[in-house]
Amino acid sequence: MRDRVEDTATELLGALSDGPGVVDIVAGYCSRLPVAVISDILGVPDADRPRVWRFGELAAPSLDLGVSVAAVPARAEGHRRVQLLARRSSANAARASG
């Protein structure tokens, strides 16, 4: 697992070096590495990873304990989408195992 994490980190850093002179390290690396590692652990196909990353972006604001999910419409929408994805994933897993 360590080798795969190191490979992923190297790939993400390499992609940053291919871009413009100014780099957003959080958007291009820090937020993507955990999603890539978790996706590896869960067996998410490479083609689906951008979608997983997007759902992670939508879910992150709902984890801010200082603000109610309902207080910010974008957070409420992100929270709703993540709940929907979780229900669909559970239903798909149940069908696959049953």
C-alpha positions as CSV (number, residue, x, y, z in Angstrom):
1,M,0.0,0.0,0.0
2,R,2.9,2.4,0.8
3,D,4.3,2.0,-2.7
4,R,0.9,2.8,-4.3
5,V,0.5,5.9,-2.1
6,E,4.0,7.1,-3.0
7,D,3.3,6.5,-6.7
8,T,0.0,8.4,-6.5
9,A,1.7,11.3,-4.6
10,T,4.4,11.4,-7.3
11,E,1.8,11.4,-10.1
12,L,-0.1,14.3,-8.5
13,L,3.1,16.3,-8.0
14,G,4.2,15.6,-11.6
15,A,0.9,16.9,-12.9
16,L,1.4,20.1,-10.9
17,S,4.8,20.6,-12.5
18,D,3.2,20.4,-15.9
19,G,0.9,23.3,-15.3
20,P,1.4,27.1,-15.2
21,G,4.0,28.8,-13.0
22,V,1.6,29.4,-10.1
23,V,0.3,26.2,-8.4
24,D,-2.7,25.7,-6.0
25,I,-1.2,23.0,-3.9
26,V,-4.4,22.4,-2.0
27,A,-6.6,22.0,-5.0
28,G,-4.0,20.1,-7.1
29,Y,-2.5,17.9,-4.4
30,C,-3.7,18.0,-0.8
31,S,-7.4,17.5,-1.6
32,R,-6.7,14.9,-4.3
33,L,-4.3,12.6,-2.5
34,P,-6.7,11.3,0.2
35,V,-9.4,10.7,-2.4
36,A,-7.0,8.8,-4.6
37,V,-5.8,6.6,-1.6
38,I,-9.4,6.0,-0.4
39,S,-10.4,5.2,-4.0
40,D,-7.6,2.6,-4.2
41,I,-8.7,1.0,-0.9
42,L,-12.3,0.8,-2.1
43,G,-11.4,-0.4,-5.6
44,V,-12.9,2.6,-7.4
45,P,-12.0,2.4,-11.1
46,D,-9.8,5.2,-12.4
47,A,-12.5,6.4,-14.7
48,D,-14.8,7.1,-11.7
49,R,-12.3,9.0,-9.5
50,P,-13.1,12.5,-10.8
51,R,-16.7,11.8,-9.7
52,V,-15.6,10.6,-6.3
53,W,-13.4,13.7,-5.9
54,R,-16.4,15.9,-6.8
55,F,-18.6,14.3,-4.3
56,G,-15.9,14.7,-1.7
57,E,-15.8,18.4,-2.5
58,L,-19.6,18.6,-2.1
59,A,-19.4,16.7,1.2
60,A,-16.6,18.6,2.8
61,P,-18.5,21.7,3.7
62,S,-21.1,19.6,5.6
63,L,-18.3,18.5,7.9
64,D,-17.8,22.1,9.2
65,L,-19.3,21.8,12.7
66,G,-19.5,25.6,13.0
67,V,-22.1,26.1,10.3
68,S,-25.5,24.3,10.0
69,V,-25.9,22.3,6.7
70,A,-29.2,24.0,6.2
71,A,-27.7,27.5,6.7
72,V,-25.9,27.6,3.4
73,P,-27.8,26.4,0.3
74,A,-24.6,25.0,-1.4
75,R,-23.8,23.0,1.7
76,A,-27.3,21.6,1.9
77,E,-27.2,20.6,-1.8
78,G,-23.8,19.0,-1.4
79,H,-25.1,17.1,1.7
80,R,-28.2,16.0,-0.2
81,R,-26.1,14.7,-3.1
82,V,-23.7,12.8,-0.9
83,Q,-26.6,11.1,0.9
84,L,-28.1,10.1,-2.4
85,L,-24.8,8.7,-3.6
86,A,-24.4,6.7,-0.3
87,R,-28.0,5.3,-0.7
88,R,-27.3,4.3,-4.3
89,S,-23.9,2.7,-3.4
90,S,-25.5,0.7,-0.6
91,A,-28.3,-0.5,-2.9
92,N,-25.8,-1.5,-5.6
93,A,-23.7,-3.3,-3.1
94,A,-26.7,-5.2,-1.8
95,R,-27.8,-6.2,-5.3
96,A,-24.2,-7.4,-6.1
97,S,-24.0,-9.5,-3.0
98,G,-27.5,-10.8,-3.1
